[in-house]
Amino acid sequence: MPVIEINGVCKAFRDAKRNVEVTALAGVDLAVERNQFICLLGPSGCGKSTLLNMIAGFERPTEGSVKVDGQLVTGPGADRGVVFQQPTLMPWLPVWENVAFHLLMRGGQKGAHRRTAQTFIDMVGLTGFEDHYPAELSGGMSQRVGIARALLMNPRVILMDEPFSALDEQTRMQMQGELVRLWQHHEGTVVFVTHGIDEALTLGTHVVVMSARPGKIRAVVPLDLPRPRDITSPAFNDLKRYVLEMLHVDRSNS
Ligand SMILES: Nc1ncnc2c1ncn2[C@@H]1O[C@H](COP(=O)(O)OP(=O)(O)OP(=O)(O)O)[C@@H](O)[C@H]1O
């Protein structure tokens, strides 16, 4: 059984200001299997974030269904960890309390929660920064805190919405490498929204190419490339050309 099942999903938003309906997604079907790393790629406004938000349970489909582990998604849950573009850290809490935030909210032994947080702080390479505050961290470090916080709940699915887009090129490439290593060591199912073709081809087991207005899935492209990915290799560039063609079909029709 797929971990995520999206069946016939449509999403319309009411634009109250202009008194019109915006169809963000129309007839989206997608099955995501365990341990797949799915990159959602498509032009701005094609509904990538809307689709991710529906898996996260922040939005409900207008039509169709979204299931995780066979259960209909009706709201957010601990089985789905979300990492946003901005890491949404609590500025008044040190790193370890930000990482352990959901555990601390549940109550219980603070010392035990700190030890649990430490495991994930170490995992994302922030050892020594446990007591730093968000204002003392770089963009990449803040994003690592967000990733550690999402991993700590041991979710079935990690949902990431352009988590590295605000980072400089070098930090982004480093974070991409670290994310792949984490995913390879701990396994799990990832859905990752990106604008970047290279990023999608570097990270994913599959790229889901979306078309715009209303958002639909144009193609699911399996990435049969060895890791670590070599962005200069002929195989990488063949796939890049194919994905670019998929994106361009959309542009030439619009
Ligand atoms: N809450 C909302 N209210 C009204 N319209 C919305 C809302 N959220 C999204 N939309 C519209 O739905 C469409 C899809 O938006 P969405 O943010 O999902 O696209 P996206 O592919 O993630 O875009 P980007 O790559 O620019 O972040 C857009 O036309 C957007 O204006």
The ligand as an SDF file (V2000), in Angstrom:
LIG
                    3D

 31 33  0  0  0  0  0  0  0  0999 V2000
   -5.1380   30.7220    0.5720 N   0  0  0  0  0  0  0  0  0  0  0  0
   -5.3000   31.0180   -0.7180 C   0  0  0  0  0  0  0  0  0  0  0  0
   -6.2890   31.8330   -1.1380 N   0  0  0  0  0  0  0  0  0  0  0  0
   -6.4770   32.1060   -2.4490 C   0  0  0  0  0  0  0  0  0  0  0  0
   -5.6830   31.6150   -3.4280 N   0  0  0  0  0  0  0  0  0  0  0  0
   -4.6620   30.8160   -3.0750 C   0  0  0  0  0  0  0  0  0  0  0  0
   -4.4120   30.4840   -1.6970 C   0  0  0  0  0  0  0  0  0  0  0  0
   -3.3080   29.6470   -1.6620 N   0  0  0  0  0  0  0  0  0  0  0  0
   -2.9290   29.5090   -2.9360 C   0  0  0  0  0  0  0  0  0  0  0  0
   -3.7160   30.1920   -3.7790 N   0  0  0  0  0  0  0  0  0  0  0  0
   -3.6090   30.2280   -5.2480 C   0  0  0  0  0  0  0  0  0  0  0  0
   -3.4970   28.8980   -5.7040 O   0  0  0  0  0  0  0  0  0  0  0  0
   -2.5350   28.7970   -6.7520 C   0  0  0  0  0  0  0  0  0  0  0  0
   -1.4400   27.8190   -6.3560 C   0  0  0  0  0  0  0  0  0  0  0  0
   -0.6560   28.3830   -5.3010 O   0  0  0  0  0  0  0  0  0  0  0  0
    0.5710   27.6120   -4.6270 P   0  0  0  0  0  0  0  0  0  0  0  0
    1.1630   28.4950   -3.6040 O   0  0  0  0  0  0  0  0  0  0  0  0
    0.1420   26.2610   -4.2190 O   0  0  0  0  0  0  0  0  0  0  0  0
    1.5640   27.4540   -5.8780 O   0  0  0  0  0  0  0  0  0  0  0  0
    3.1010   27.0760   -5.8930 P   0  0  0  0  0  0  0  0  0  0  0  0
    3.2890   26.1860   -7.0940 O   0  0  0  0  0  0  0  0  0  0  0  0
    3.5380   26.5310   -4.5880 O   0  0  0  0  0  0  0  0  0  0  0  0
    3.7600   28.4960   -6.1700 O   0  0  0  0  0  0  0  0  0  0  0  0
    5.2380   29.0480   -5.8350 P   0  0  0  0  0  0  0  0  0  0  0  0
    6.1630   28.1220   -6.5570 O   0  0  0  0  0  0  0  0  0  0  0  0
    5.2270   30.4240   -6.4260 O   0  0  0  0  0  0  0  0  0  0  0  0
    5.4010   29.0140   -4.3550 O   0  0  0  0  0  0  0  0  0  0  0  0
   -2.0490   30.2130   -7.0140 C   0  0  0  0  0  0  0  0  0  0  0  0
   -2.7840   30.7530   -8.0860 O   0  0  0  0  0  0  0  0  0  0  0  0
   -2.3500   30.9460   -5.7130 C   0  0  0  0  0  0  0  0  0  0  0  0
   -2.6040   32.3050   -5.9610 O   0  0  0  0  0  0  0  0  0  0  0  0
  1  2  1  0
  2  3  1  0
  2  7  2  0
  3  4  2  0
  4  5  1  0
  5  6  2  0
  6  7  1  0
  6 10  1  0
  7  8  1  0
  8  9  2  0
  9 10  1  0
 10 11  1  0
 11 12  1  0
 11 30  1  0
 12 13  1  0
 13 14  1  0
 13 28  1  0
 14 15  1  0
 15 16  1  0
 16 17  2  0
 16 18  1  0
 16 19  1  0
 19 20  1  0
 20 21  2  0
 20 22  1  0
 20 23  1  0
 23 24  1  0
 24 25  2  0
 24 26  1  0
 24 27  1  0
 28 29  1  0
 28 30  1  0
 30 31  1  0
M  END
$$$$
